[in-house]
Amino acid sequence: MIAVDISCGYVDAPVNEGVDMVAEINRMKKEKNAVILAHYYQESAIQDIADFVGDSLALAQWAAKSDAEILVVCGVHFMGETAKILCPNKKVLIPDTNAGCSLADSCKAEDLAAFKKQYPGYKVVSYVNTSAAVKAHTDIVVTSTNARQIVESFPADEKLIFGPDRNLGNYINSITGRNMILWDGACHVHEKFSVEKIVALKKEYPNAQVLAHPECKSAVLALADKVGSTAALLKYALNSDCNEFIVATESGILHEMRKNGNGKTFIPAPPADSTCACNECNYMRLNTLKKLYNTLKYELPEVTVDAEIATKAIKPIEKMLEISAQLGL
């Protein structure tokens, strides 16, 4: 393999003029027995070339059952770590290791360990948007798709800590009647949605339904006709009799909605602090077609996870996948 510079977090190599990157990516996938796993929040060009497009739960499930030798995870870094933990003998690549997560960054492993000591006897439920090191301190992992069902799988009097997303935790508490102790973290994308701007859009599109991710603040969720994970919002919109939707989640999901929506109208809910008409995750958008091309070409950057951390972290992830399979999620 040719030596290349990845000190910046991605393969910093030029692509020759005239190269058809889409064709080359498809060729290299076959040649290298590689698959591309892309989150719904990726740019449309990456979604279109991916072998699997889904939310965090789906990407973990696909990684666990894939027979490919190389997994290219087009998402953020914790997703690459999860894939590596589930597939320790596979090569896991990510186009840009700078693709982090504000939620994961809000909860450090050493801080969670100290927090747990304040609540002896409590079990820890961690959102998948966490580092491998945090998962190693966790009893079970959840995604927005299965959080309610997994929380409800515990006895009603079980003492639980939920982290790091306070908005998702508040929402799960509200619909389950639980009183989980919440870590004070939030997604920088979903925190930005404006109630006032959504109300204004409702006046402009009076027949539109509001779709909202549970990482949004409770005031936004109160306006929603449907609250759910990206996969749940997509399914609802495609199966609904309604033809107009205001979508309060990262705007990358609109690509799949529009592609499969048979002419339905999808309006991105705007952030409060910007004149931009949509709300994008700057971390997710660090992955580009060029970086994906170079990642496959040079098989870098590769995701690694400390063996001791991986041994601990795989237990709560596998427990999540087991319960999800039992529930048909």
N, C-alpha and C positions, 0 to 999 in steps of 0.2 A: 504494500500500500504506500502510495506517495505521501511523504511528509507534508503536512499543511498546518497553517497557523489557526489554532482555535482559542487563542488566548482571550479573544473578545467574546467568547461564548458560542461562536458558530464558525463554520468553515468560511474563512475569509479568502475565497478564491474566485477569480473571474470566470464567467461563462463565455465561451467563444461565441462571437457574433454568428447568427444564423442557426444556432442550436435550437431545435424544437424541444424545449424542456419537458413538455407533456409527453411527447413520444418517447423521449429518453427515460423519463421516470417510469413509464409503463414497461419499457424494455428491461431496465435494471431490476424492477420488481420480479419479473419472471426469471431473469438470469441469476439473481441472488436469493431466490425464494423468500422474498420480503413482502410484508403487508403494511399498508398505511392505515393507521387508526386516527381518525380526526374528530375532534369535538365540534358540536354544532356552532361554537363561537369562532371557529376559524374563518378566514376569508373564503369567499365562494370558490376560487380557483382550487384551493386545497380540498375543500369538501367534494368538489366534482371529480377529483382524481383519486380520492381515498377509496380503499376497499370496504371500510366500515366507517359510518358516521353516526355518532350517538352522544348520549350524555355520559357522565362519569361512571354510572353503574354499567351501562352497556359496554363501554370501552374496557372496563375491568373484566366483564364476562367474556368478551371476545378475546382479550389477551390470554385469559386462562385456558381457553379451549383451542387456540390457534396452533396449527402444526407448522407454521412458518419458522424459518431459522432466524429471521430478522424482523423485529417489530419497530416500525417508525411511528412514534407517538407525536402527532401534531395537536398539541394542547399546551398545558403548562407543566412545570417540572414535577409537581407531585404526581401527576398522571403517569409520567415516565417512571417514577419510582415505584408506583403501584404495579405497573406492568412488569418491572424487573423483579419485584418481590414475588409475584405470582409465577414468573417464568425465569428462574435464576440461571438456567442453562441456555437461554436465548440471548442474542445480542439485541439490546434495546437502545434505540437512537432517538434523539429529539433535535429538531432543526436549530433551536436556539435555547441554550441553557439559561439565558436571561429571562425567559418566559416564566416569571414567578407568579405569585398569587397574594393579594393583599390579605386574604383570610389566613392563609398558611403563615404569612409573615407576622400576623398579629398574635400567634401562639407559638412560643418557643418551647422545646421539650423540657428544659430546665425550669421554666416558669410554670408549666403544667404540673411537673413533679412537685414543686413547692405548693402549688394551689391544692393538689390532692391531699396533702398533709393537713390542710385546714379542715378537711371534711372526711375524717376516718369512717370507713364503712360504706362509702359511696363508690359506685361503679361509674366508669367514664365511657360516655358515648361520644365519639369524635366524628365530626363531619369528614368526608373523604378529602376535603380541601385542607389537608394538613400534611406536614412532612412525614417521612418514614419514622423519624425519631419520635415524633408525637404519637404516631400510631403504636409505637412500641410501649407507650404508657397507657394504652387504651384497652378497654374490655371488648368493645365492638365498634366497628365503623359503620356509618350510614351515608346514604346519598339523599338528595331531595326526593328521589323517587320512592325510597323505602323507609325514610326516617319515621314516619308515623307508625307503620306496621312493626318496625323493630322496637321502637319505644314501647308499644303496646304489648310486645311479647314478654316484657318484664312483668313480674307481679306488680299489682297496683300500688303496693307500699314500698317498692324498691327505691332506694335512695340513689339518685342519678345526677351526675355532672354532665352537662352538654356543652360542647364547644366545637369550633370557636365562634360560630355565627349566632349572635344574640337574636337577630331577627327570625331566622329559621327556628331557633330554640323557643322563642316567644310564641311563634305560630304553632309549633307542635304542642307546647303547653296548653294553648288555648283550645285546641281541638281534641286533646286527649284528657284534659283535666289534671294533667300531671303538674308537679311543681319542681321541675328540674332546676338545679343551680346552673346558671348560664355564664359562660366565659364571655367577656366583653369584646368581641370582635365583630367585624362587618365587612362585606364585600364593597369595594370602592365604587363598583359599577352600580350595583343595586341600591346603594345608599343615596345615589344622586337623583333618582326619579322624583319628579315634582308633582305633588297632588294638584297644584293649581294648573299646571300645564296639561295634565291628564283631564281635568274637569273642562278646560277650554277645548281640548280635542273632542270630548264627548258632545259638546255643544255643536261643534263643526260636523261631527259624524254621529248624529243622535241614534242611529241604528246599530252602531258598533258595540261589540262586547269588549270588555277589558280583560286581558290575560296577564297574569302577574306571577312572577317567580317568588317563592316564599322567603328568599333572601331580601326582599323589599321590606321597607318599613311598614308597620301595621296600618298606618293611615293610607298607604297605597293599596295594601291588601283589602282594606275595607271597601275600596271602589271596584274591586275585581269581580267579574262574573265567574272566572275560573282561576284558582290558585294551584300551581303545580310545577313540577320539574320541567325542564326544556322538552323532554320527550313527551310528558303528559300534556303540555300546552300544544305541542305540534299535533298530537293525536286528536285532542279535543277540537282544534280548529279545523282539521281536515274532515272530521265526522259531523261537525255542527251544521245545522240548517242556516245559521247566520252567515252572512257574506262579507262582513266588515269587522275587523278586529284591531284594537289598540294594544300593542304588545309591550309590556313592561319587563323586559329582560334584555340581555346583551343582543345587539341587533344582528349578529351572525345567524341566529335562528330564522330570521326572515327569509334567507335564501332557500332553505328547505320548505318553508311554508309557501312561498310564492311558486316554487318549482312544482310542488305537488298539490297546490290549492285550487286548481281548476278555475282560475280567474278571480278568486276571492281577493279582497283588498286587505293588506296588512300594513298598519301604520305604526312606526316605531314611537314609543313614548320617549320624549326628549328629557335630557337631564336638566336639573334646576339651574345649574351655574354656567350654562353655555347657550350660545345661539345655534349650536349644532342641532340638527333635526333627529339625531339618533344617539344612542349610548353605546360606545364600543369599549372593550377591555384592551387597554394598551399592551398588556402582557400577551394576551392571545394573538394580537396582531403583529407581534414580533416575528412569528413564523410566516415565511413567504415562500412562493413557489421556487425562487432561486435558492433559498436556503435548503428547502426540501430536496431539490435536485443535487446540491452539493453534499448534503447529508447522505444520500444514497450512494453517490459516486465514491465518496471517501470513507463511508461508514463511520462518521464522526459528526457531532460529539456523542459519545457512548454514555449511557446512564449507569452508574454504579451505586450500590447500596452496601454499607458496612454489614458484614455477615452476621454479627451479633444483633444488630438492630433489625435486620431482615428476618431473623429467626423469631424475634418477638413480635414484629409488626405483621407477619403473615397470619398469625392466629386470629386477630380481630377482623382482618379482611376476609379470611376464609369463612369465619362465622357469619359475616354479612352475606356472602355469596350463598352459603348453605340455607339461611333463613329466606333469602330472596327466592331461591329455587323452590323451596317448600311452599311459598306463597304465590308462586307463578309470576313473579315480577321480572 
